[in-house]
Amino acid sequence: MSFPPLPRPAVQALRRSQIREVANAGLGREDILAFWFGESDQPTPGFIREAAAQALSAGRTYYTHNQGRLDLREALSAYLGRLHRTPVGVERLAITSSGVSALMVAAQAILEPGDRVCVVTPVWPNVAEIPRVLSAQVTPVSLESRNGRWSLDLDKLLAALTPDVKALFLNSPNNPTGWTLAAEDRQVILDHCRRLGIWIIADDVYERLVFGPAASAPSFLPLADPQDRVISTNSFSKAWRMTGWRLGWIVAPAPLQEALGVLLEYNTSCAPDFVQEGALAALTRGENAIAELRADLARARDQVLGALRGLPGVDAPEPDGGLYAFFRLDGCDNSLDLAKRLVAEAGLGLAPGSAFGDEGEGWLRWCFAARPEKNAAGLERLAAFLR
């Protein structure tokens, strides 16, 4: 009898990255204008790079604490306290090797095979697939596009959050739609989850990238007691243009931190010291860089959304935050095929909406965190394709 060398069924069933599939279709072509990945086309600010480079040159290449350097956690505690106007103690913080790792470790800490979780969708694939990696069952609750904006049917979400649900995964501002949880809905969701003992795992990676005067998107952190079943995962990737650095963090109840430290040891051991030095510079000296990025994104949003809405048959709801325009074309029922056609025929790289779950089918995602001339050239190619 032979036993085929296959992974376990839950891993075999994971969705393959359709964003990568589209990107692979354009490999080797220098004429592609790519907007498929969620990152700025500008490098990390120089003062952050210089801080990390100096640490690397000084030989800071050794292991650090599983949960991150104490000085970095202290700076992060101060940063979160200023941002959310509520104390976030060092004992609730852990530094992780990327925001993806933060989500995975948080899920590993609380989920068991067969647990039910709810996920607000469409959403970045990792948010929905990480519970499935752990053999949990995922129930999607879809956002709706109405009157030119994305919205969450709060009653539908609460109805889905039944006593047998272990956790709610919620990404706000949302990738890919830009939807942002309304401030008034936070307490309703928190109270409901408190009554039923449901964990809230908030993917807050885009919280600083909101359009308007607020310093950040509405967060559960100012409302939650330190002992509440609320976990915030975050990353240095987006707000400080540090996608390639792979550094994130977790805010979790203090009683969970010992287990998180063990899980971090078994996942990555610790984040690199010199990378943490760059993050320390970002937290302590980075507010001007965030303000500049937000201004750039607001201009890019207006540029891209304005042009998309001028094209025939295009529906482009307004994003409240993030880096993306999520739009659809009349008659599109296979966004993966359309995205591949755009690569082949127009030299335009966009992410297919189906990459973000069945609820995203028929839509396309454009990352507009690019220079104005690049966005303009891409918009011209799309208009020519539609003609």
C-alpha positions, -999 to +999 in steps of 0.1 A: +000+000+000+014+034-009+007+067+009+009+098-013+030+126+002+001+151+004-006+179+030-036+176+053-070+182+037-075+217+053-042+229+037-051+213+003-084+232+004-068+267+009-073+292-018-043+299-040-034+336-043-051+349-074-032+382-071+000+362-074-016+343-103-022+375-122+012+389-113+028+357-126+011+362-159+030+395-163+064+382-152+092+391-176+073+420-192+088+454-185+059+473-200+034+463-173+020+490-151+014+471-119-012+481-093-019+446-080+000+446-048-009+466-017+021+489-013+034+523-021+057+527-051+079+550-029+106+535-007+106+536+031+115+571+044+152+577+047+154+582+085+139+548+091+163+531+066+193+549+081+184+538+117+182+502+106+214+505+085+233+519+115+221+491+137+231+465+111+265+481+107+270+480+144+265+443+144+230+442+159+223+407+144+216+387+175+184+372+190+161+395+209+132+389+233+104+367+219+079+396+222+102+423+210+128+447+224+115+464+256+124+499+243+104+493+211+074+480+231+076+511+254+076+534+223+047+514+209+028+518+241+033+555+241+024+558+204-009+538+209-017+558+240-014+591+221-033+578+191-062+562+209-062+584+240-062+553+263-034+535+281-020+504+263+005+489+287+037+472+276+024+440+292-003+438+265+021+442+235+041+417+214+063+425+183+059+401+155+077+393+122+050+409+101+013+417+104+006+383+088+024+366+116+005+387+141-028+374+127-015+338+126-002+338+161-034+354+175-054+328+157-032+300+169-037+312+205-075+310+205-087+287+177-091+249+177-101+226+148-138+228+142-143+263+158-166+286+140-155+321+131-172+350+113-152+371+089-164+404+074-159+401+036-147+408+009-113+408+027-076+403+022-073+366+016-051+359+047-077+370+071-102+344+059-076+317+051-057+317+084-086+302+104-089+276+077-052+267+081-061+259+116-091+238+105-117+263+118-150+269+099-154+303+084-188+321+080-186+352+058-207+383+064-206+404+033-203+442+030-227+458+006-222+485-020-251+510-018-254+546-029-218+549-039-203+536-006-196+504+012-216+495+043-220+468+069-255+455+078-250+455+115-281+434+122-269+408+097-235+407+115-251+404+149-274+376+137-243+357+125-225+361+158-243+332+176-232+316+209-213+288+190-190+314+173-155+315+187-142+347+170-150+376+148-123+387+123-127+423+112-105+443+089-111+481+091-103+501+070-109+472+048-088+457+021-100+458-007-131+480-003-118+509+019-150+504+041-143+516+076-163+505+107-186+533+119-176+546+154-211+541+167-211+504+157-181+495+178-198+495+212-228+475+198-204+448+184-182+448+216-212+444+239-227+416+218-194+397+218-189+403+255-222+387+263-214+356+242-177+353+250-167+358+214-132+370+206-127+401+184-096+399+162-092+433+146-068+437+116-060+473+121-031+476+096-047+505+077-060+524+108-038+555+101-047+556+064-081+573+066-095+602+045-105+631+066-092+649+097-092+620+122-058+607+133-070+571+128-099+549+121-124+540+149-108+513+170-120+489+197-090+497+219-104+529+235-136+510+244-123+476+255-113+468+290-078+453+293-094+419+301-118+419+272-115+393+245-102+418+221-070+414+200-057+441+177-031+431+151-012+457+132+019+462+110+045+488+102+040+480+065+014+505+053+016+537+074+054+539+072+059+524+037+077+494+053+061+465+035+094+446+028+105+449+064+081+423+077+074+437+112+041+439+131+025+439+165-003+425+187-023+442+214-039+414+235-051+409+271-021+404+294-031+368+304-027+358+268+009+372+265+027+343+280+011+320+254+019+344+226+055+344+236+056+307+234+039+307+200+063+334+187+092+312+198+079+283+178+069+304+148+098+328+143+116+331+177+119+369+174+120+398+150+155+410+139+171+435+161+181+460+133+146+458+118+132+468+152+156+497+153+140+510+121+106+506+137+117+525+167+126+554+145+092+551+127+072+553+160+092+582+175+099+603+144+074+592+118+043+614+122+054+638+094+059+609+071+025+595+078+009+630+072+027+632+038+016+597+028-020+605+038-020+636+017-006+617-012-032+590-009-061+615-007-049+631-040-044+597-056-079+586-045-095+616-061-075+612-092-083+575-097-119+575-085-126+606-106-113+590-137-129+556-131-163+572-127-159+589-160-156+556-178-186+539-193-201+510-173-178+515-142-191+514-107-165+528-082-178+532-046-160+557-024-134+542+000-132+557+035-096+546+040-068+524+028-049+523-005-075+510-029-102+516-054-125+486-056-146+489-088-165+468-112-173+468-149-208+461-163-210+425-174-179+413-156-186+379-140-151+365-140-127+390-125-097+366-127-101+362-165-106+399-169-075+407-148-054+384-170-068+400-201-058+434-188-023+421-184-021+405-218-039+432-239-034+464-220-002+459-200-022+468-169-019+449-136-049+449-113-060+424-086-091+403-093-119+408-069-124+371-065-090+370-047-109+385-018-136+359-016-167+350-035-182+383-024-156+401-045-163+383-077-169+408-106-148+435-090-112+447-095-088+463-070-065+491-080-038+501-055-035+538-060-005+544-037+015+554-068+029+585-083+003+606-102+019+600-136+018+562-131-018+563-120-026+585-150-009+562-174-027+532-160-061+550-163-053+557-200-046+521-206-079+510-190-099+536-210-082+524-242-091+487-233-127+496-227-129+514-260 
